[in-house]
Every structure is written in C-alpha cells, then in structure tokens.
C-alpha cells in the first residue's frame, strides 16, 4: 500500500526506527495498527536529549524551612495592583468573604513583551487549570512563568476574556462601570504599561462550563471565605491581580468583595514541588528574531526589502510503499475513519499511524 508522508511526518517515523522501536516503516505501521487495537504504550520521544531549565539559579534569596511574608495588600472592590514576584516567590490571592472572582495578568520583569498566554496555558492544562499547572508565555518564548502551587477552590477559568467598559455600555447603557480591562490598565500604569498591554486574563475563582451546543457559560460559584490560590514564580514576573468588577452577571454571585494578596519567599518544601522544566531551542528571545526592533510607529507600512523565509518550505511529500500483512489489513479495516476518509485507505492509514505516534510519545 502507498503511504504519502510529508518530510516532517517521515522524520518522526524514521526517528522511531533509529531508536529501535521497529525494524522498518512496515514494521512500525504494523506496531501502530496493533496498539491502536489493543492499547497504546507510552514511549520517550526518540532523538531528543532534554535539557533542564535551571530556574532555581535565579533565586534572589536562600530558601529555608519556613516561608517569609514580604508583602501584604488588601484589594478593595474596583481595584487591582501590580506585584513584583521574583523567581521562587509565591503570590497568594485569598478570599476575604468568599465567592469573589479575580483576574490576573503576568509579565516578565525583564521583558514586558513576554506575557502570560492564556491560549497556550489552556491548550496544555485545559480550560480549568488548577494545582500542578503552569502559566505559560506566548510563542515564540513559550516558557513557564508561574506554577499553581495550591488551589483550594478549583475554579479557575481560561475561556472568558476580561470584562470591559464597552461591554457594560453596549449591553446595559453604563457611562462608566467597574471593569477588569480598565482596572488592569490602571494597575499596570504604575510600571509604564498602557491599556494595549493588558492581555487576556487567567480568571481565578471563576466557575464556567461548556454546554452541549458548544456555547460557554459563567455559573454561580461556591468559594469559601478561607480559600486561596498560590502561584510560585519560576522567573521574575510582574503579577497583576484585580477584583473582578462584574456585579451584573453571576461571575461573583452578583457582588463585589475584597481579596487579600500576599507575596512570600517560598520555603524549600514549596520549591521542590515544581516539576523539572525543559529548555527547547525553539524558545526564542528578541536576540533571535529576524525582525528584532520593536516598532514605535503604530501605523503599518510594507517593507519593500522584505523576502519571506518560512521554515521547512517548500513542503515535500514522500510516497512510500508499505507491505501490509493480512492481519494488518484487517486492523486497518477495523479502525479506518470512514466518516473522514471514505474508501481512501491510504489517508486512513496515515491517520492511524500519526495518531498512534503522537499518543505513544506524548
């Protein structure tokens, strides 16, 4: 049977063969078909030598047996505040009366353009990240910024954007209303950031769900007054929480309440809970950018000297001949996605092999 693969797809399969997972492509295809039927075994990614990120080298203090509180602040309704949280320090956002949502923005202190990316965080940890999850920065940096060390309520959300002044005006006719976008902008102004720098928030203590029809919804929350979320910084960050300003919807059960914020130096027992972090060559900083200069002129104009340089292009395709046994063909027929590929056995086989590879090496 013919199996058409891009050069990148072929590279994955060739790496498996070089790692001894199979003798050749046909043998690897047979393995994929068998495990698709019987159960997929986990394997390390072949051809990759992980390098651990030594983030603890950036600690500005010597951790001891106990935490040390460095800053305490009560966020009143309608306000937010920016906190410098150094590598190894913990940001605790705590309820005072219960049931209060908080929005959070996070920036690298060394480069404000490296900011938390809710989309990447959602992809890696789901729509409700909790204890054991990381907050990630946007591509091309894509680094862990903070680690969710503790999460009493388990009600964090990555689906909904921050509420804004325009939302309340367009929906309810308010000339002015407390809102997360403006609170974030005002709190970040202390560090010279503008409203354009506010990014999508990590929503703490916000109960949401995805309905059967695909719509998303905020639901009532039940957060006790002693609940808190703790985030441990794995780089120097500016963390900006605010009391969500939405008293119209169910976000905070139709009320606005204060929140307490504390910054601690972590204890050694806190630090050892952070899983190892890897360094990847694709994690690029401005020094690696083809266009490294940050624009100051906001108006866009074409660069007449621009020449495109897209990676791995042009995309090439290899047509391989793979000999399948009768048992292989039976498994292909049993697991082919006819709803997607009809009678195209080659496309169905490619789907099975690549789906197996990703699942077995994830």
C-alpha positions in Angstrom: 0.0 0.0 0.0 1.2 3.5 -0.7 1.7 5.8 2.2 2.3 9.5 1.4 4.1 11.5 4.1 5.5 15.0 4.3 9.2 15.1 5.1 8.3 16.1 8.7 6.0 13.2 9.2 8.6 10.9 7.7 11.2 12.3 10.1 9.1 11.2 13.1 8.8 7.7 11.8 12.5 7.5 10.9 13.4 8.6 14.4 11.3 5.8 15.8 13.1 3.3 13.6 16.6 4.6 14.6 15.5 4.4 18.3 14.8 0.6 17.8 11.0 0.8 18.1 10.6 -1.0 14.8 12.8 -2.6 12.1 11.4 -0.5 9.2 8.4 1.5 8.2 6.3 -1.5 7.5 7.1 -2.9 11.0 6.3 0.5 12.5 3.0 0.6 10.7 2.2 -2.9 12.0 3.0 -1.8 15.5 0.8 1.3 15.2 -2.1 -0.9 13.9 -1.7 -3.4 16.7 -1.5 -0.9 19.5 -4.4 1.1 18.1 -6.5 -2.0 18.6 -5.0 -3.3 21.8 -3.8 -0.2 23.7 -1.0 2.3 23.1 2.2 2.0 25.2 4.0 5.2 26.3 7.5 5.8 25.0 10.0 8.6 25.2 10.3 10.9 22.3 13.1 9.4 20.2 16.1 11.5 19.2 15.6 14.1 21.9 18.0 14.8 24.7 16.2 17.1 27.2 18.0 20.0 28.8 16.6 21.1 32.2 16.0 24.7 32.8 17.9 25.8 35.9 15.3 28.3 37.0 16.4 28.0 40.7 19.7 29.6 39.8 17.7 32.9 39.5 16.5 32.9 43.1 17.3 36.1 44.9 17.1 34.6 48.4 18.1 31.4 50.2 15.1 29.3 50.9 14.7 28.0 54.4 12.3 25.6 56.2 9.6 28.3 56.5 8.1 30.9 54.2 8.8 34.5 54.7 6.0 37.1 54.0 7.4 40.0 52.1 4.3 42.0 51.1 0.6 42.0 52.1 -2.2 44.0 50.5 -6.0 44.1 50.5 -7.5 44.6 47.1 -10.7 46.6 47.5 -13.6 46.2 45.1 -12.9 48.2 41.9 -9.1 48.0 42.2 -6.1 45.9 41.2 -2.4 46.1 42.0 0.9 45.1 40.3 3.3 43.0 42.4 6.9 42.2 41.7 7.2 38.4 42.3 10.7 37.2 42.0 11.7 33.7 41.0 11.0 31.4 43.9 8.5 33.7 45.5 4.8 32.9 45.9 1.8 35.1 45.1 -1.2 34.1 47.2 -4.7 35.5 46.2 -7.1 34.8 49.0 -10.8 35.2 49.6 -12.0 37.5 52.4 -15.7 36.9 52.3 -15.8 34.2 49.6 -17.3 33.9 46.1 -15.1 36.6 44.6 -13.5 36.2 41.1 -10.1 37.8 40.4 -8.5 38.5 37.0 -4.7 38.0 36.7 -2.1 39.3 34.2 1.5 38.3 34.3 4.6 39.8 32.5 8.3 39.1 32.6 10.1 41.7 34.6 13.0 41.5 32.2 10.9 42.0 29.0 7.2 43.0 29.3 6.5 41.7 25.8 6.9 38.2 27.3 3.5 37.9 28.9 1.2 35.1 30.0 -0.6 33.4 27.1 -4.0 32.1 28.1 -4.4 30.1 24.9 -1.1 28.2 25.4 -2.0 27.6 29.0 -5.4 26.3 28.1 -4.0 24.0 25.4 -1.6 22.4 27.9 -3.7 22.3 31.0 -7.3 22.5 29.9 -10.0 25.1 30.4 -9.8 24.9 34.2 -6.1 24.8 35.1 -5.5 24.0 38.8 -2.9 22.8 41.2 0.1 21.4 39.3 -0.5 23.5 36.2 1.9 26.2 34.8 1.1 29.6 33.4 2.9 29.9 30.0 4.2 32.8 28.0 3.3 33.3 24.3 5.2 31.9 21.4 8.0 32.3 20.4 9.2 32.4 24.0 6.8 29.8 25.4 8.3 29.5 28.8 6.7 28.5 32.1 6.2 31.7 34.1 4.3 30.6 37.3 3.4 27.3 38.8 0.0 26.7 40.5 1.2 25.5 43.9 -2.1 25.4 45.7 -5.7 25.8 44.6 -8.4 25.4 47.3 -11.4 26.1 45.2 -10.5 24.5 41.8 -12.5 27.2 40.0 -10.0 28.8 37.6 -11.0 29.7 34.0 -9.3 30.3 30.7 -12.3 30.6 28.5 -13.7 34.1 29.2 -12.0 37.4 28.3 -11.8 40.3 30.7 -14.9 42.4 31.1 -14.6 45.9 29.6 -16.2 49.3 29.7 -17.5 48.9 26.2 -19.2 45.7 27.3 -21.2 47.4 30.0 -22.1 50.3 27.8 -23.2 48.3 24.9 -25.2 45.8 26.9 -26.6 47.9 29.7 -26.0 51.6 28.8 -23.5 52.4 31.6 -21.5 55.5 31.0 -18.9 54.1 33.4 -18.7 50.7 35.3 -16.1 48.9 37.2 -14.4 46.5 34.7 -11.3 44.3 34.6 -9.8 45.8 31.5 -9.6 49.3 33.0 -8.5 48.0 36.4 -5.7 46.1 34.8 -4.6 49.1 32.7 -4.6 51.4 35.8 -2.7 48.9 38.0 -0.1 48.3 35.2 0.3 52.0 34.6 2.5 52.0 37.7 5.1 50.2 35.6 4.7 52.3 32.5 2.4 49.9 30.6 -0.6 51.0 28.5 -4.1 49.7 28.0 -2.8 48.0 24.9 -0.5 45.9 27.0 -3.4 44.3 29.0 -3.7 40.7 27.9 -6.4 38.0 28.3 -6.7 37.1 32.0 -6.3 34.0 34.0 -9.6 34.0 35.8 -9.2 32.9 39.5 -12.3 31.7 41.4 -14.5 31.8 38.2 -16.9 28.9 37.6 -17.5 28.2 33.9 -18.7 25.4 31.7 -19.0 24.4 28.1 -22.6 23.5 27.1 -23.6 20.7 24.8 -24.3 23.1 22.0 -20.7 24.5 22.2 -21.7 27.7 24.0 -19.8 28.8 27.1 -21.3 30.0 30.3 -20.4 31.5 33.7 -22.2 29.8 36.5 -22.6 30.5 40.2 -19.6 29.8 42.3 -19.3 28.4 45.8 -15.9 29.6 47.1 -15.4 29.6 50.9 -14.0 32.6 52.7 -10.8 30.8 53.6 -10.0 29.6 50.0 -6.9 30.8 48.1 -4.8 30.2 45.1 -1.0 30.2 45.3 1.3 30.7 42.3 5.0 30.2 42.5 7.1 32.3 40.1 9.7 30.4 38.1 11.1 33.6 36.6 11.0 37.3 37.8 7.4 38.5 36.9 5.1 41.3 37.4 1.8 39.8 38.6 -1.3 41.9 38.4 -4.5 40.7 40.1 -7.7 42.7 40.3 -11.1 42.2 41.9 -13.4 41.3 39.0 -15.7 44.3 38.5 -18.7 42.3 37.3 -21.7 42.6 39.7 -24.2 42.3 36.9 -23.6 38.6 35.9 -23.1 35.6 38.1 -19.3 35.8 38.0 -19.0 36.6 41.7 -22.6 35.8 42.6 -23.8 39.4 41.9 -21.5 41.1 44.4 -18.1 42.9 44.6 -15.9 41.8 47.6 -12.3 42.4 48.6 -9.4 40.0 48.2 -6.1 39.6 50.1 -2.8 39.3 48.3 0.4 38.1 49.9 3.9 37.7 48.5 6.1 35.1 50.2 9.6 33.9 49.8 9.0 30.2 49.3 10.2 27.5 51.7 12.4 24.7 50.4 9.4 22.4 50.6 7.5 24.6 48.2 10.3 24.8 45.6 10.7 21.0 45.4 7.1 20.6 44.3 7.8 22.3 41.0 8.4 19.7 38.3 11.5 19.9 36.1 11.3 22.4 33.3 13.0 21.8 29.9 14.8 24.2 27.6 14.0 24.0 23.9 15.9 25.5 21.0 12.6 26.9 19.6 12.1 29.1 22.7 13.3 32.3 21.1 14.0 35.8 22.5 14.3 39.1 20.6 18.0 38.4 20.1 16.9 35.5 17.8 14.3 37.4 15.9 14.7 38.2 12.2 12.8 41.4 13.0 14.2 42.3 16.4 13.4 46.0 16.5 10.2 46.8 18.4 8.1 49.3 16.4 7.4 52.7 17.9 5.4 53.9 14.9 1.9 52.3 15.2 1.0 52.8 11.6 1.8 49.8 9.5 3.6 50.1 6.2 5.1 47.4 3.9 8.9 46.8 4.0 9.9 47.0 0.3 13.0 44.8 1.0 11.0 42.0 2.6 11.9 38.5 1.4 9.9 35.6 3.0 11.8 32.9 4.9 9.4 30.3 6.1 10.8 27.3 7.9 10.8 23.8 6.3 9.5 25.1 3.0 8.7 24.1 0.3 6.9 21.2 1.9 7.8 18.0 0.2 5.9 14.6 0.2 7.4 11.1 0.1 5.4 8.3 -1.4 6.3 5.1 0.4 5.3 1.5 -0.5 4.4 -0.3 2.7 3.6 -4.1 2.5 0.8 -4.9 4.9 0.1 -8.4 6.2 -3.4 -9.8 6.2 -3.6 -9.1 9.9 -2.5 -5.5 9.3 -5.2 -5.1 6.6 -7.9 -6.5 9.0 -6.8 -4.0 11.7 -6.8 -1.1 9.1 -10.4 -2.0 8.0 -11.5 -2.2 11.6 -10.1 1.2 12.7 -10.2 3.3 9.5 -12.1 6.6 9.9 -14.5 6.0 7.1 -16.5 9.1 8.3 -13.5 11.2 7.4 -11.8 9.4 4.5 -14.4 7.2 2.9 -12.7 4.4 0.9 -9.3 6.2 0.9 -7.3 3.6 2.7 -4.0 5.5 2.4 -5.4 8.5 4.2 -7.0 6.3 6.9 -3.7 4.5 7.4 -1.7 7.8 7.7 -4.3 9.0 10.3 -3.9 5.8 12.3 0.0 5.8 12.2 0.4 9.5 13.1 -2.3 9.4 15.8 -0.6 6.4 17.3 2.8 8.2 17.2 1.6 11.3 19.0 -0.3 9.3 21.6 2.5 6.9 22.3 5.2 9.6 22.5 3.2 12.4 24.3 
